[in-house]
Amino acid sequence: QVQLVESGGGLVQPGGSLRLSCAVSGSISSIRSMGWYRQAPGKQRELVAYIPDDGTTNYAEAVLGRFTISRDNAKNTMYLQMDSLKPEDTAVYYCNAVSRIVDGAFNAYWGQGTQVTVSS
């Protein structure tokens, strides 16, 4: 089992920055990929960025060049550094982890979400 807890959300002005954190506990060694999703009001949840075990980073086009995903294994924490924030970035941001159960079988885990509001 994997437990995820997000933090770092809040209110920020357009053009500002915010760093989200996702604390990971449980069967950490089973995690094969982690990522950030977001869900804006009235919209479906969408992938923002993800980082598999090989360390490669992947971003949605909407955040490319503005957001940076990273993992600090020593702290069991994943981060999302958000710069040049826009009002359209306003959403609840969720931490996600995909873990291997057995060969060829995986589970997905979600944090509780943290609100990010970009407004003047």
C-alpha positions in Angstrom: 0.0 0.0 0.0 1.1 3.6 -0.7 -0.1 6.7 1.0 0.2 10.1 -0.6 -0.3 13.5 1.1 -0.1 16.8 -0.9 0.7 20.2 0.5 1.8 23.6 -0.6 -1.3 24.8 -2.4 -2.7 28.3 -1.9 -3.5 31.6 -3.5 -1.0 33.3 -5.8 -1.1 36.1 -8.2 -0.7 35.6 -12.0 3.0 35.3 -12.8 3.8 34.1 -9.3 5.2 30.8 -8.2 4.2 27.9 -5.9 5.8 24.6 -5.0 3.6 21.6 -4.3 4.9 18.7 -2.2 3.7 15.1 -2.1 4.9 13.0 0.9 5.0 9.3 0.2 4.8 6.5 2.7 4.1 2.8 2.6 5.5 0.4 0.0 7.7 3.0 -1.6 9.9 0.5 -3.3 6.9 -0.7 -5.3 6.3 2.6 -7.0 7.1 2.7 -10.7 5.9 6.1 -11.6 4.6 9.3 -9.9 2.8 12.3 -11.3 0.7 15.3 -10.7 -2.9 15.7 -12.0 -5.2 18.6 -11.6 -9.0 19.2 -11.8 -10.3 22.6 -12.5 -13.9 23.6 -11.7 -16.3 22.0 -14.1 -13.6 20.1 -15.9 -12.2 16.5 -15.8 -9.0 15.6 -14.1 -6.0 15.9 -16.4 -2.4 14.9 -16.3 0.0 17.7 -15.5 3.4 15.9 -15.3 4.8 12.5 -14.4 8.2 11.0 -13.6 8.8 7.3 -13.8 11.6 5.5 -12.0 14.1 6.2 -14.7 13.9 9.8 -13.8 12.6 11.1 -17.1 10.2 14.0 -16.9 7.0 14.5 -18.9 4.7 17.4 -19.1 1.4 18.4 -20.4 1.7 21.0 -23.2 -0.1 23.6 -21.1 2.5 23.6 -18.4 5.7 22.8 -20.4 8.4 25.3 -19.6 6.6 26.6 -16.6 6.3 23.6 -14.3 9.1 21.3 -13.1 8.4 17.9 -11.6 11.1 16.2 -9.4 11.5 13.5 -6.8 13.7 13.5 -3.7 14.1 9.9 -2.7 16.0 10.7 0.5 12.9 12.7 1.7 10.3 10.4 0.1 8.8 13.4 -1.5 7.8 14.5 -5.0 7.5 18.1 -5.9 5.9 20.3 -8.5 7.5 23.6 -8.9 5.1 26.0 -10.6 6.3 29.2 -12.1 4.7 31.9 -14.3 1.3 30.8 -13.0 -1.8 31.7 -15.0 -5.4 31.9 -13.9 -6.1 28.8 -16.0 -3.8 26.9 -13.7 -6.4 27.2 -10.9 -7.4 23.7 -9.9 -7.2 21.1 -7.2 -3.8 19.3 -7.7 -3.5 15.6 -6.9 -0.5 13.5 -6.4 -0.5 10.1 -8.1 1.6 7.0 -7.8 1.6 3.8 -9.8 2.9 0.8 -8.0 3.6 -2.8 -9.0 1.6 -5.4 -7.2 2.8 -8.5 -9.1 4.4 -8.9 -12.5 2.1 -7.2 -15.0 -0.3 -5.9 -12.4 -0.4 -2.3 -11.0 -2.3 -0.2 -8.6 -2.9 3.6 -8.7 -2.9 5.7 -5.6 -4.1 9.2 -5.1 -3.6 12.0 -2.5 -6.4 14.1 -1.1 -5.6 17.1 -3.3 -4.4 20.6 -2.6 -6.1 23.7 -3.9 -4.1 26.1 -6.2 -5.8 29.4 -7.0 -4.2 31.9 -9.3 -6.0 35.2 -9.1 -5.2 38.9 -8.8 
